[in-house]
Amino acid sequence: TPDKLPSNEKKRLDLVCDTHLEKVLNILKPEFAVGVGAFAESKISTVSEKLNFSLNVSRVLHPSPASPAANRDWSGTAQKQLKGSGVWG
């Protein structure tokens, strides 16, 4: 996971991933971008500040073996979160 990387490697990886994400979003120009978990949402939010179009950023709960509660009815929870953010009709 990103938090386990040495600082210098994490910075290099962040730069490559952020640059790629920015390019993909600029090509696709989606109305919504959904991060699976808080980390992914924060990366999308950071990149979205550089985009030349409006992007609605939201997230769904990240399923995790470390958090059995997060996995309980993950599909139902994710659907509720997507509906709440306007992604899912």
N, C-alpha and C positions, 0 to 999 in steps of 0.2 A: 504494500500500500504506500501511497505517496509520503505519509508521515514517517515511514521507516527508512527513507532514502537519506543519504548524507546531503547536507544543505546545498553544496555546489552542484551535485547531480540533480537535485530537485529543481533548482533554478533553471538549469539547462533543459530539463524535461518540460517544465512549465512553459518556457519560451517556445519550444517546438510545438507543443500541443496547443497553446493559445494561438499561435500563428496559423496553424492548420484549421482550428475551429473557426477563427475569423474568416479565413478564405472560404470554407464550406458554407458558413452562414451568409456571406456576401453573394455567393453563387445561388444558393437556394432561396434566400430572402423569405424565410418562413414567418408566419404571423406569431407562432409560439415556439419556444424552445423549453423543453422540460428536462431538468436535471434529475437523475435518480440518486437522491441523497443530497445533503447540504453541501458537500464538497463540489459536486458536479454543478449544482445551482450557482455556487459562488464563482466558479470558473466561467460559466456562461454569462453571469452578470458582469464580470470584469471585462470580458471580451465585447459584450454588447455596447459598452460605452464608446467603442471605437467604430461601430457600424454606422453606415449612412442611411439607415432606415430604422423604423420603430420595431422593437421586438418585445413581446410579452414573455417574461421569464418566470417560470414556476418550478416546483419540484414535487416529486412523489417520494414516499418513504423508501429508503434503501433496504431491501431484504438482507438480513445478515445472520450468519450462523452464530455470531456472538450475541445476538439479541432475538431469542425465540419470540418475544412479543411482537417484534417487527415483522415476523413471518406469518403470524396468525392472520388469516384472511387478507393476505397481502393484496390479492387481486381486487377484492371489494374495497379495501382502503384506498388503493391507487385510483380506482374508478371514482370514488368520492372526491379525492383530491383533484383529479383532472376535471371533474364537473365543477368543483368549487372555483377553479382557476379559469373556467370558461373554455378549456381545451376540448372537453367532451360535452357535446350537446345535451 
